[in-house]
Amino acid sequence: MKAGMKLKSAVCDTEVMVIRGSDTVVECGGAPMSAERPAQRGTINPAFADGTKIGKRYVDAAGTIELLCVKAGQGSLAIGGVALMPKEAKPLPSSD
């Protein structure tokens, strides 16, 4: 998984772009994501059906993986069964 690579869900419309990554398998809706969408969609695992939002960045707890959602969908992102969380915005410094 390299920066700039696009991944597509096998179970919903979700598409993400890799901002920062390593050699791990990203899952959406409980199924592995790949560069190409399969001909037939699988079913979403109810445990991973929280959805993704366009324009949001998703990260793992360690901050080693960062994905940008470029197309929203019904499945939620995970790595190894552990859900990714939306990245919090950094507060801007105040200008006096």
C-alpha positions in Angstrom: 0.0 0.0 0.0 1.6 3.2 -1.2 0.7 6.9 -0.7 -1.6 8.0 -3.5 -3.1 4.5 -4.1 -6.9 4.3 -4.4 -8.7 1.4 -2.7 -12.3 0.4 -3.4 -14.8 -1.5 -1.1 -16.1 -4.9 -2.1 -19.4 -4.4 -0.2 -20.4 -0.7 -0.7 -19.6 2.5 -2.6 -16.7 3.5 -0.3 -13.4 4.6 -2.0 -10.4 5.8 -0.1 -7.0 7.3 -1.1 -3.9 6.2 0.9 -2.2 9.2 2.5 0.1 7.2 4.8 0.3 3.5 4.9 2.2 0.3 5.3 1.8 -3.3 4.1 -1.5 -4.0 5.8 -4.9 -5.0 4.4 -7.6 -2.3 4.8 -11.1 -3.6 5.3 -14.4 -1.9 4.6 -17.7 -3.3 5.9 -15.8 -6.4 7.0 -14.3 -7.3 3.6 -10.8 -6.5 2.3 -10.5 -3.4 0.0 -8.6 -3.6 -3.3 -7.6 -1.4 -6.3 -10.4 -2.8 -8.4 -14.1 -3.3 -7.4 -15.3 -6.9 -7.8 -18.0 -7.7 -10.3 -20.4 -8.8 -7.5 -20.7 -7.0 -4.2 -20.5 -8.9 -1.0 -22.6 -8.2 2.1 -21.7 -5.8 4.8 -20.8 -7.1 8.2 -23.3 -5.4 10.6 -20.4 -4.8 13.1 -18.7 -2.6 10.4 -21.7 -0.8 9.0 -21.2 2.7 10.6 -20.4 4.2 7.2 -17.7 6.6 5.9 -18.0 10.3 5.1 -16.5 12.0 2.1 -13.6 14.3 2.8 -12.8 12.7 6.2 -9.4 11.2 7.1 -9.4 7.9 9.0 -6.4 6.8 11.1 -5.5 3.8 13.3 -4.7 4.2 17.0 -0.9 4.3 16.4 -1.2 6.9 13.6 0.7 4.8 11.1 -2.2 4.5 8.6 -4.1 7.5 7.2 -6.8 7.2 4.6 -8.8 10.0 2.9 -12.4 9.0 2.0 -13.0 10.2 -1.6 -16.4 8.4 -2.0 -18.8 7.8 0.9 -20.4 4.4 1.6 -22.3 2.3 4.2 -19.3 0.2 5.4 -16.8 1.4 8.0 -13.0 1.1 7.7 -10.9 -1.3 9.7 -7.5 -3.0 9.8 -7.4 -6.6 11.2 -10.9 -6.2 12.6 -10.0 -3.0 14.5 -12.1 0.0 13.4 -10.3 3.1 12.1 -11.4 6.4 13.7 -11.9 9.8 12.0 -8.8 12.0 12.4 -9.4 15.1 14.6 -8.8 18.5 13.1 -5.8 20.3 14.5 -6.6 23.6 16.1 -5.2 26.7 14.4 -3.1 29.1 16.3 -4.8 32.3 17.3 -3.6 35.5 15.7 -3.6 38.5 18.0 
